[in-house]
Amino acid sequence: MQIDVTNATELFSTHFEEPSNDRILFSGRFGSGKTYFLDSFFKGSESTTFRISPVNYSISSNENIFECIKFDLVMQLLKSFDLISNEKTEFKNNLLIQQYLIYHTDEALKTLVDFLGNFDEKAKVISESWTKLLELNSNFNKFKDKHRQKSETEKAINFLEFHSMLKGSIYEDDLITQIIRQAINHLKTKENNLITLVVDDLDRLDPEHIFRILNVFSAHNNNYYESKNKFDFDKIIIVCDIDNIQRAFEHRYGIGLDFEGYIDKFYSNDIFRFDNNLALLYFCDSYIAPLVKDENAIFLLKIILKEFVRRSKLNVRNIIKSKYFIDKRKSDFFREFAIIKSSFHLKDAYSDYRTEYHHNVMGAFDMNSKEFYVSSNDISFLNIIRILSIMMGDYNRLKLCIQDLIKNNSNSFENSQTNNENLLKSLYLIFHIAKHIDNPIEICYDISIESLGNNSFRSIANLPNVYIFNKKFSIQLPWKYDNKYRGDCSYFKGAELNLRNNISESINIKTSDIFEIIYEIITTLEKGNILNKIGITGK
């Protein structure tokens, strides 16, 4: 399962390949697919990539952050690259003896004199004297080092050496740091391509850790004598939501300080602002919407998903998680059940003793049967709500999202005869059922009262009507004299909306109108405990 990121790839490729752009700040909303995108981008790139995720450092102290970074880099070097030889180098004994004597002359001479003293008294005296001379020489050297006046240059060098070896210092350059740097440079020569470090999810840390990591990588760039990145990486990409970083900055230092002046040292040219909406829309249209199978329901789900993406209500994490879950549960995800199941007689529709009744569709029903039910298979809208609840992570979040879209009063829906008809067909049946969920008889028939004069009336039962978007439409059922409804199947099996005279052309629908109807439907189904039957809980 892949999300097409072609458009975003073209934009970022231009940004990444700019020679002067060696420090990149890659900004995008949480869950917008930054990690997914960069994984896809570097799979097709010639750059060798290292990735660290500082969110794993949350339990470490601020001073140990740099050690954690080095640990991750060493692990990746050992795991993925053949940079450290396992072969042992053998040296000849005479060469080893020569090297030892060069660096341990005093100790070797003392051992030799001590050995000769075992055979000659004069040599023994010489040995004792030699030992005292060596001790005196050692003490003198210590005294000399202590009192010798160091030059300004030596003091500066000693200062730099001290801080380069100090654990936790942003200028630390200890043995492990040097090994990592040498390995990175070896990789450059070996693979002849760019070596890139990706620092992911920076804004998911607490502010202290965020600024500690930023300072670790920027300290190298502040040195006038050094223009390379930390560890000699060709490019370093900091991945975050820049708005979250700004909020963390203002929380720590206060509102009003120059955030732009602070942050611009962490990137070379400009911030790359990642927008993956086109890819999300394509994926929703191509992979999520078709899950509901019914073409009218697909049309409605596409409208909803488009608005969710446009209003930043959905992200890559939501989409991939829901697709994975639905694929895993396909066998029972859309299982059939009875939305409404009831028993009543046709005469139950006429409770007023003053009236006589007339049933225009009497011949379409088996008068001996009292059974009546509606199957979930006839209501694809239920599958839409199930999918959306999973994508949002929670039914309550879905409701809040819909409420927000209603308040927004968006009008992105394109009115046309085709669009209006598809929309009406996707909503009419569930809207009709929701309106009469407490009275199954009104789900079956449309009851009207006709005056006969002399305080006499007649109740007339017709095919059910639905009032939606301020228009009245009749629901056509397949039950006829030669095909009576006997209660052994869903009442609305094969039902169609009567769109006579192209009445849909005269409807002006706004996106907010659509979400108002959806909200009314789901809250009614919630009260009727219908949503529980499709695995949705919460109020």
Buried (B, 14 or more C-beta within 10 A) or exposed (E): EEBBBEBBBEEBEEBBEEEEBBBBBBBBBBBBBBBBBBBBBBEEBEBBBBBBBBEEBEEBEBEBBBBBBBBBBBEBBEEEBEBEEEEEEEEEEEEEEEEEEEEEEEEBEBEEBBEEBEEEEEBBEBBEEBEEEBEEEEEEEEEEEEEEEEEEEEEEEEEEEEEBBEEBBBEBBBEBBEBBBEBBBBBBEEEEEBBBBBBBBBBBBEBEBBBBBBBBBBBBBEEEEEEBBBBBBBBBBBBBBBEBBBBBBBEEBEEEEEBEEBBBEBBBBEBBEBEBBBBBBBBBBEBBBEBBEBEBBBBBBBBBBBBBBBBEBBBBBBBBBBBEEBEEEEEEBBEEEEBBEBEBEBEEBBEEEEBEBBBEBEEBBEEEBEBBBBBBBBBBBBBBBBBBBBBBEEBEBBBEBBEEBBEEEBEEBEBEBEBBBBBBBBBBBBBBBBBBBEEBBBBBBBBEEEEEEEEEBBBBBBBBBBEBBEEEBBBEBEBEEEEBBEBEEBBBBEBBBBBEEEBBEEBEBBBBBBBBBBBEBBBBBBEBEBBEBBBBEEE
